[in-house]
């Protein structure tokens, strides 16, 4: 399913690239005020040799809106859903469901620093939510009707400045990477529930405040329009 999804993304990007080339031949417009991007690591799925283009970032989709003075607002997000449900006679029944959403909003400015090269800088707010629930039959229950359930939840918020570099391959196509320094606040809940023995139930919470230095890693492929 993931390869099919990435294949669709690559097809869409290629269509946009070719349409951009054909369109640029019929117009003299060099300045565009919107850009849509995807994490470029999907390209590795289609290369005939082992290779890695950057590392998979936290955000698959990106959208930027510019003003005439170079100021911009960017939205980036990613959603991951995973489910594994087992029910058979030869093994213990177990379920594993996960959900994760990452979103950030950035405000900054873009400046031309060399031919086809742009420096982007500003501040951004990152919001993340993670949930993982795991359930399995309790082997201590002789009737085989009781479940043990683990539930992990985490909410995270970060804020800080970023600095990025964009290189234009053509008038509409560019690649981008960035680094940032953030103050991160994380609130987590870890709980356990036993149907067979409620005395084992617990719920722990934790709060973590830390600084994060995010080095350039992921590469974003942008299409401007």
Backbone bond lengths (Angstrom), bond angles and torsions (degrees), N, CA, C in turn:
res aa  C-N    CA-C-N  psi(-1)  N-CA   C-N-CA  omega(-1)  CA-C   N-CA-C  phi
1 X - - - 1.460 - - 1.528 110.63 -
2 X 1.351 116.71 -39.89 1.447 119.56 -179.39 1.523 110.80 -66.78
3 X 1.376 117.37 -41.50 1.452 119.37 179.25 1.519 111.23 -64.29
4 X 1.334 116.97 -37.54 1.457 120.70 177.68 1.518 110.38 -64.00
5 X 1.333 116.19 -40.32 1.461 121.12 179.18 1.520 111.23 -64.26
6 X 1.330 116.40 -44.35 1.447 119.85 178.65 1.527 111.68 -67.65
7 X 1.341 117.32 -34.87 1.454 120.31 176.78 1.521 110.49 -61.26
8 X 1.326 115.85 -40.83 1.465 120.10 177.44 1.517 110.99 -62.91
9 X 1.345 116.58 -41.47 1.458 120.06 179.27 1.524 111.64 -62.58
10 X 1.347 115.74 -44.64 1.456 118.94 -179.20 1.515 111.08 -63.53
11 X 1.338 116.68 -42.38 1.462 120.70 178.39 1.519 110.73 -59.39
12 X 1.338 116.21 -44.22 1.464 120.04 180.00 1.515 111.39 -64.04
13 X 1.342 116.46 -41.82 1.470 119.94 179.81 1.522 110.96 -63.97
14 X 1.335 116.90 -42.23 1.463 120.28 179.50 1.521 111.39 -63.59
15 X 1.331 116.22 -39.49 1.459 119.71 177.57 1.516 110.30 -62.18
16 X 1.329 116.41 -42.91 1.462 120.77 178.63 1.523 111.73 -63.99
17 X 1.335 115.78 -39.06 1.456 119.83 -179.16 1.529 111.02 -64.14
18 X 1.331 115.84 -48.00 1.455 119.44 -178.49 1.522 111.62 -68.44
19 X 1.349 115.81 -36.50 1.460 118.21 177.55 1.518 110.24 -67.74
20 X 1.333 116.93 -33.82 1.452 120.73 177.98 1.520 111.59 -66.82
21 X 1.365 116.11 -39.07 1.461 119.72 179.20 1.521 110.50 -65.31
22 X 1.323 116.70 -45.74 1.452 120.49 -179.11 1.524 111.44 -66.36
23 X 1.342 115.93 -35.70 1.459 119.52 -179.40 1.524 111.19 -71.20
24 X 1.336 115.64 -36.70 1.459 118.95 -178.17 1.520 111.44 -66.62
25 X 1.352 117.09 -20.88 1.437 119.83 178.81 1.523 111.92 -75.50
26 X 1.347 116.42 -16.96 1.454 120.34 -176.55 1.521 112.99 -110.54
27 X 1.331 117.23 8.11 1.457 120.45 179.61 1.512 109.74 -145.39
28 X 1.317 116.92 154.68 1.462 121.52 178.79 1.524 111.01 -104.79
29 X 1.337 117.23 12.25 1.455 119.97 -177.96 1.522 109.68 -75.15
30 X 1.335 116.74 123.08 1.456 121.89 179.82 1.524 112.55 -107.85
31 X 1.321 117.52 -14.39 1.453 121.88 -177.13 1.521 110.27 -108.91
32 X 1.323 115.58 126.47 1.465 121.08 179.44 1.527 107.71 -122.95
33 X 1.300 115.95 148.37 1.460 120.53 -172.85 1.528 113.57 -110.32
34 X 1.325 117.56 8.09 1.464 121.71 176.08 1.518 109.49 -140.71
35 X 1.308 115.30 145.10 1.464 121.39 176.67 1.522 109.33 -140.92
36 X 1.324 115.80 136.08 1.466 122.33 174.84 1.517 108.08 -119.36
37 X 1.327 116.38 137.40 1.458 119.13 -175.54 1.508 113.64 -140.10
38 X 1.342 114.43 160.24 1.456 121.64 175.39 1.523 108.26 -133.32
39 X 1.314 116.24 154.27 1.459 121.55 176.09 1.531 108.54 -62.93
40 X 1.331 117.19 126.43 1.461 121.68 -171.60 1.520 114.29 -80.15
41 X 1.332 119.62 -2.39 1.464 119.95 -178.91 1.522 112.39 -66.02
42 X 1.357 118.61 -15.27 1.465 120.23 178.28 1.534 111.16 -64.04
43 X 1.325 117.34 -19.65 1.463 120.69 -179.70 1.523 110.57 -60.77
44 X 1.333 117.60 -30.21 1.464 120.94 -179.06 1.527 112.74 -60.62
45 X 1.341 117.70 -24.57 1.455 120.31 179.99 1.521 112.69 -70.86
46 X 1.334 117.61 -13.75 1.454 121.14 -174.55 1.526 113.13 -117.37
47 X 1.332 116.78 -0.89 1.453 119.45 178.08 1.526 110.16 -80.98
48 X 1.351 117.57 141.38 1.476 120.53 -176.99 1.517 113.40 -78.99
49 X 1.334 117.67 3.80 1.459 121.08 -179.38 1.521 109.35 -139.24
50 X 1.329 115.20 161.11 1.460 120.09 179.74 1.524 109.87 -67.53
51 X 1.329 115.19 126.59 1.455 119.80 -178.12 1.511 109.11 -163.72
52 X 1.307 116.15 155.61 1.462 120.84 173.62 1.512 108.42 -132.07
53 X 1.308 117.02 128.95 1.452 122.57 176.20 1.522 107.14 -105.11
54 X 1.306 115.82 96.50 1.455 119.42 -176.39 1.522 110.89 66.41
55 X 1.307 115.57 -160.93 1.466 121.94 177.16 1.522 108.05 -125.02
56 X 1.305 115.50 154.76 1.466 120.33 -178.86 1.520 109.11 -64.55
57 X 1.326 117.36 121.67 1.447 121.83 179.44 1.522 111.58 -83.35
58 X 1.315 115.82 176.19 1.458 120.67 -179.83 1.521 112.66 -77.71
59 X 1.339 117.07 -12.90 1.460 120.21 -173.55 1.526 109.75 -127.12
60 X 1.321 115.27 122.43 1.460 120.25 -178.87 1.525 111.33 -84.26
61 X 1.326 116.67 -40.82 1.461 121.17 -175.35 1.535 111.02 -111.42
62 X 1.331 115.31 141.40 1.463 122.11 -179.42 1.528 109.26 -135.72
63 X 1.329 115.18 144.25 1.465 120.33 174.56 1.521 108.58 -141.52
64 X 1.345 115.85 130.82 1.462 121.15 -178.13 1.523 109.61 -126.44
65 X 1.322 115.66 141.21 1.463 121.94 176.30 1.517 108.33 -126.77
66 X 1.341 115.87 122.95 1.458 122.19 -174.95 1.528 111.38 -104.37
67 X 1.347 114.32 156.83 1.455 122.20 169.02 1.528 108.34 -107.07
68 X 1.308 116.11 169.78 1.461 120.30 -176.48 1.533 112.88 -64.47
69 X 1.331 117.57 -24.12 1.464 120.86 179.93 1.522 113.21 -89.33
70 X 1.328 117.48 7.75 1.459 121.12 177.64 1.514 114.77 93.11
71 X 1.315 117.82 -8.97 1.458 120.34 177.46 1.534 109.85 -71.18
72 X 1.330 115.97 149.74 1.461 118.97 -176.93 1.522 111.61 -148.59
73 X 1.313 114.41 162.26 1.460 124.02 170.25 1.522 107.06 -124.52
74 X 1.312 116.87 134.25 1.458 121.04 -179.02 1.528 110.15 -124.58
75 X 1.320 115.08 139.23 1.462 122.47 171.84 1.527 107.83 -118.43
76 X 1.321 116.35 135.90 1.462 121.28 177.23 1.517 108.97 -139.29
77 X 1.334 117.02 140.85 1.461 119.17 -178.59 1.522 111.15 -155.21
78 X 1.306 114.55 163.01 1.463 122.65 175.92 1.521 108.18 -155.13
79 X 1.328 116.97 144.24 1.462 123.15 178.45 1.517 108.44 -131.13
80 X 1.315 116.71 128.79 1.465 122.22 177.20 1.523 109.33 -123.39
81 X 1.332 115.94 130.07 1.462 121.98 178.02 1.525 107.87 -128.51
82 X 1.335 116.49 132.25 1.462 121.27 179.93 1.525 108.95 -137.91
83 X 1.329 116.00 137.50 1.461 120.63 176.44 1.517 110.89 -142.41
84 X 1.328 116.54 132.59 1.463 121.80 177.19 1.526 107.67 -135.68
85 X 1.340 116.92 115.72 1.464 121.66 -174.46 1.525 108.84 -127.48
86 X 1.338 115.31 116.44 1.458 121.44 -177.42 1.530 110.03 -114.97
87 X 1.319 115.23 134.60 1.467 121.47 178.26 1.525 108.10 -151.22
88 X 1.331 115.95 96.51 1.467 120.22 -179.69 1.521 109.81 -147.32
89 X 1.307 115.66 164.70 1.468 120.91 -174.63 1.525 112.64 -79.48
90 X 1.312 117.63 -21.18 1.452 120.24 -175.06 1.524 113.45 -92.08
91 X 1.307 116.95 -3.04 1.460 119.98 -177.28 1.522 109.65 -144.47
92 X 1.314 115.60 167.83 1.458 120.74 178.83 1.530 109.26 -77.01
93 X 1.312 116.35 133.12 1.464 120.15 177.53 1.532 109.85 -62.46
94 X 1.305 115.54 133.36 1.466 120.01 178.41 1.514 109.82 -150.26
95 X 1.343 113.98 146.15 1.461 121.47 177.24 1.527 108.44 -126.26
96 X 1.312 115.47 146.29 1.455 120.82 177.29 1.531 107.55 -143.13
97 X 1.331 117.16 113.63 1.466 121.91 -178.97 1.524 109.17 -125.37
98 X 1.348 115.79 132.54 1.458 120.50 -178.62 1.528 110.34 -133.02
99 X 1.316 114.88 145.74 1.464 121.37 177.71 1.519 108.11 -143.22
100 X 1.332 115.47 132.85 1.457 119.95 -178.99 1.530 109.26 -143.43
101 X 1.325 116.84 133.13 1.460 121.31 176.26 1.518 108.94 -132.72
102 X 1.331 115.84 132.24 1.459 122.72 178.97 1.530 108.56 -122.70
103 X 1.307 116.13 134.06 1.470 120.75 -179.52 1.523 108.78 -144.40
104 X 1.330 115.53 143.21 1.463 119.14 172.69 1.526 110.02 -145.88
105 X 1.306 114.87 149.93 1.456 122.43 176.38 1.523 107.68 -125.52
106 X 1.319 115.84 132.72 1.460 121.32 -174.78 1.520 110.10 -127.25
107 X 1.331 115.61 144.44 1.459 121.93 173.49 1.524 107.26 -127.87
108 X 1.340 115.71 132.13 1.450 117.78 -177.97 1.510 112.29 -168.75
109 X 1.337 114.92 -160.59 1.453 120.88 -178.20 1.523 109.70 -140.78
110 X 1.334 115.98 147.18 1.459 122.03 178.46 1.531 109.57 -113.44
111 X 1.356 115.37 132.92 1.460 120.93 178.60 1.521 110.06 -128.76
112 X 1.322 115.82 139.59 1.452 121.98 176.65 1.534 108.59 -78.11
113 X 1.345 117.75 120.09 1.461 121.48 -176.38 1.528 112.63 -111.60
114 X 1.329 118.42 -22.89 1.458 122.82 172.49 1.523 108.05 -159.13
115 X 1.311 117.08 173.18 1.450 120.71 -176.02 1.526 110.79 -55.94
116 X 1.318 115.78 120.07 1.467 124.36 -179.22 1.527 112.63 68.25
117 X 1.316 118.18 5.04 1.459 121.17 -178.59 1.516 112.12 -112.85
118 X 1.334 116.33 136.46 1.464 121.74 -177.26 1.522 109.96 -132.83
119 X 1.308 115.08 142.41 1.460 122.33 175.24 1.527 108.15 -104.52
120 X 1.326 116.82 129.34 1.456 122.16 178.33 1.523 108.57 -118.43
121 X 1.320 116.86 135.57 1.458 120.43 -179.02 1.522 109.26 -149.68
122 X 1.334 115.22 158.05 1.453 120.58 179.99 1.518 111.10 162.02
123 X 1.307 116.46 -155.08 1.463 122.24 178.55 1.523 109.12 -127.06
124 X 1.317 115.73 157.31 1.458 119.55 -179.14 1.529 111.76 -150.00
125 X 1.326 113.43 157.09 1.462 122.77 178.41 1.517 108.18 -118.29
126 X 1.338 116.59 128.46 1.464 122.74 -178.44 1.521 109.26 -115.09
127 X 1.329 116.91 131.57 1.456 123.16 178.45 1.525 109.22 -127.16
128 X 1.337 116.23 130.02 1.467 121.06 -177.69 1.527 110.11 -135.20
129 X 1.346 114.99 145.05 1.461 120.67 175.63 1.526 108.44 -136.61
130 X 1.332 115.94 134.23 1.470 121.84 -179.04 1.524 109.61 -133.26
131 X 1.335 116.60 137.04 1.462 122.44 177.02 1.522 108.58 -138.26
132 X 1.324 116.28 134.24 1.465 122.08 176.22 1.528 108.77 -140.10
133 X 1.332 115.86 119.57 1.460 121.31 178.34 1.525 109.28 -120.38
134 X 1.342 115.45 125.83 1.464 121.76 -179.62 1.527 109.23 -124.23
135 X 1.316 116.55 129.88 1.464 121.98 179.90 1.522 109.65 -130.41
136 X 1.324 116.63 141.71 1.460 121.24 175.16 1.521 109.89 -151.44
137 X 1.324 116.53 153.73 1.453 121.05 178.56 1.520 111.09 -63.68
138 X 1.322 116.48 137.62 1.464 122.04 179.70 1.522 108.79 -79.44
139 X 1.336 116.34 117.40 1.466 120.88 -178.87 1.523 112.64 -69.46
140 X 1.345 117.64 -14.14 1.464 120.94 179.12 1.522 112.57 -80.65
141 X 1.308 117.15 -14.04 1.458 120.88 -179.88 1.530 109.11 -85.34
142 X 1.346 118.70 113.68 1.478 120.72 -178.18 1.528 112.44 -64.86
143 X 1.330 117.69 -23.54 1.463 120.56 179.42 1.528 112.76 -83.54
144 X 1.323 116.18 -15.42 1.458 120.15 178.65 1.513 114.27 67.81
145 X 1.342 116.49 29.93 1.467 120.23 -178.63 1.523 113.86 -110.66
146 X 1.322 117.44 -9.17 1.463 120.80 -173.06 1.527 111.77 -97.06
147 X 1.344 114.51 146.17 1.456 121.00 179.80 1.521 110.88 -117.65
148 X 1.319 115.27 148.32 1.453 122.63 166.83 1.531 107.71 -105.10
149 X 1.327 116.93 134.94 1.460 120.70 -176.89 1.522 110.73 -129.65
150 X 1.325 115.50 124.36 1.466 122.17 173.08 1.528 108.70 -105.08
151 X 1.311 116.51 134.47 1.455 121.29 179.06 1.528 109.48 -131.16
152 X 1.327 116.05 119.99 1.466 122.30 176.92 1.526 108.72 -115.80
153 X 1.325 116.23 130.03 1.457 121.95 176.18 1.527 109.16 -133.19
154 X 1.339 114.95 145.35 1.452 119.01 -179.61 1.524 109.73 -147.49
155 X 1.320 115.62 131.61 1.456 122.52 174.56 1.522 107.51 -118.41
156 X 1.330 115.59 131.32 1.456 119.76 -175.69 1.526 110.00 -133.62
157 X 1.332 115.57 141.04 1.469 121.77 176.27 1.526 108.24 -136.54
158 X 1.341 115.63 135.13 1.458 120.80 179.91 1.520 109.28 -135.66
159 X 1.327 116.16 148.60 1.463 120.85 177.68 1.524 108.39 -143.62
160 X 1.335 115.49 142.24 1.452 118.50 179.35 1.513 112.71 170.06
161 X 1.346 117.08 175.72 1.465 121.91 -179.63 1.531 111.51 -83.86
162 X 1.333 115.44 155.91 1.459 120.65 176.54 1.521 108.89 -135.35
163 X 1.325 116.22 159.39 1.454 123.61 177.48 1.519 107.63 -140.50
164 X 1.340 117.32 123.54 1.445 121.04 -175.59 1.511 112.68 -130.22
165 X 1.341 115.68 161.71 1.457 122.56 178.85 1.522 108.87 -127.86
166 X 1.332 115.27 128.71 1.463 121.85 179.69 1.525 109.08 -118.45
167 X 1.344 115.33 135.48 1.460 120.36 176.02 1.518 108.75 -123.18
168 X 1.335 116.74 126.09 1.451 121.65 -178.33 1.527 110.80 -87.44
169 X 1.327 116.03 116.73 1.455 121.35 175.63 1.526 109.84 -75.25
170 X 1.309 116.16 -37.46 1.462 123.43 174.91 1.522 107.40 -144.98
171 X 1.341 117.24 -173.14 1.453 119.82 -179.34 1.517 111.87 -62.06
172 X 1.325 116.75 -30.93 1.467 120.20 -175.78 1.527 114.06 -109.24
173 X 1.308 118.09 -22.92 1.467 121.61 -174.67 1.517 110.29 -105.74
174 X 1.332 116.24 132.41 1.464 121.03 178.27 1.518 110.17 -146.56
175 X 1.332 116.41 160.75 1.461 122.90 173.83 1.518 108.08 -118.29
176 X 1.336 115.83 151.97 1.466 120.10 -170.71 1.520 110.26 -148.11
177 X 1.329 115.54 142.85 1.459 121.87 172.70 1.521 108.30 -145.87
178 X 1.335 116.58 157.94 1.467 119.10 -176.39 1.517 111.82 -152.59
179 X 1.321 114.51 166.28 1.460 123.34 174.00 1.519 107.98 -129.39
180 X 1.339 115.98 159.27 1.453 119.42 -179.11 1.516 111.88 -156.44
181 X 1.335 115.27 158.67 1.465 122.39 174.73 1.523 107.12 -123.73
182 X 1.346 116.80 127.54 1.461 119.94 -171.35 1.527 111.49 -133.41
183 X 1.307 114.38 150.81 1.462 122.11 166.88 1.520 106.37 -99.34
184 X 1.326 116.38 120.05 1.457 122.09 -172.54 1.531 111.35 -110.87
185 X 1.340 114.98 135.01 1.464 122.80 174.55 1.528 107.83 -119.34
186 X 1.336 116.56 125.34 1.466 120.33 -176.86 1.526 110.23 -130.61
187 X 1.336 115.30 131.86 1.461 122.02 177.81 1.520 107.89 -121.62
188 X 1.343 116.36 122.69 1.459 120.79 -176.38 1.512 112.68 -125.25
189 X 1.335 115.48 148.98 1.472 123.20 176.88 1.520 108.14 -128.12
190 X 1.328 116.74 128.04 1.467 122.99 177.32 1.525 107.38 -124.85
191 X 1.321 117.55 117.71 1.462 120.47 -177.10 1.526 111.23 -131.19
192 X 1.330 115.04 153.95 1.468 122.68 178.15 1.526 108.73 -135.26
193 X 1.338 116.06 135.69 1.454 121.17 -180.00 1.527 109.70 -133.50
194 X 1.332 115.86 127.68 1.457 121.80 178.32 1.524 109.60 -114.50
195 X 1.315 117.32 122.34 1.463 120.82 176.41 1.524 111.33 -70.60
196 X 1.329 117.00 -32.78 1.458 121.36 -175.67 1.522 112.70 -81.42
197 X 1.326 117.04 -38.19 1.464 121.59 -177.36 1.537 109.30 -135.13
198 X 1.335 117.44 86.33 1.477 120.81 -178.14 1.523 114.38 -60.69
199 X 1.324 117.28 -16.94 1.468 118.94 179.57 1.534 111.62 -66.22
200 X 1.321 117.46 -16.98 1.453 121.01 179.14 1.539 112.43 -86.39
201 X 1.313 116.56 -6.42 1.465 119.71 -176.71 1.534 110.61 -63.95
202 X 1.334 115.88 143.15 1.460 120.08 175.35 1.531 109.46 -154.05
203 X 1.323 114.23 163.21 1.452 121.60 176.82 1.524 108.10 -147.60
204 X 1.325 116.04 115.99 1.458 121.61 -179.90 1.524 109.52 -112.42
205 X 1.318 115.58 142.13 1.466 121.08 175.32 1.524 108.81 -124.73
206 X 1.315 115.55 149.47 1.460 119.41 178.26 1.522 109.97 -145.67
207 X 1.316 114.59 147.52 1.462 122.46 177.74 1.527 108.14 -124.71
208 X 1.321 115.60 129.12 1.467 120.98 -178.90 1.525 109.02 -127.72
209 X 1.323 116.51 131.27 1.458 122.57 173.27 1.524 107.36 -121.09
210 X 1.321 116.62 126.08 1.456 120.17 -175.89 1.524 110.12 -152.37
211 X 1.340 115.27 167.00 1.459 120.62 173.66 1.529 108.33 -102.38
212 X 1.338 115.90 145.77 1.456 122.31 -178.88 1.523 108.94 -127.42
213 X 1.319 116.29 128.68 1.465 121.81 174.57 1.526 106.76 -110.79
214 X 1.315 116.50 108.43 1.456 122.60 -175.02 1.529 109.83 -100.05
215 X 1.337 117.60 105.84 1.454 122.43 -179.76 1.526 110.76 -76.21
216 X 1.349 118.04 157.54 1.476 119.79 176.53 1.522 110.77 -58.40
217 X 1.320 116.63 132.72 1.458 120.51 -179.57 1.514 111.23 -146.53
218 X 1.305 116.22 -61.52 1.457 120.59 -178.39 1.528 110.91 -77.13
219 X 1.328 115.84 151.95 1.456 122.87 177.48 1.521 108.25 -118.13
220 X 1.327 116.68 129.53 1.452 121.95 -178.83 1.529 109.24 -106.98
221 X 1.317 115.76 134.23 1.450 122.27 176.73 1.527 107.85 -99.78
222 X 1.347 116.79 118.53 1.467 121.82 -176.34 1.526 111.27 -109.91
223 X 1.329 114.30 146.01 1.473 122.58 171.68 1.519 107.60 -121.73
224 X 1.324 117.85 123.09 1.462 122.81 -177.01 1.522 110.30 -98.27
225 X 1.320 115.51 143.55 1.475 119.46 -179.45 1.531 109.99 -151.61
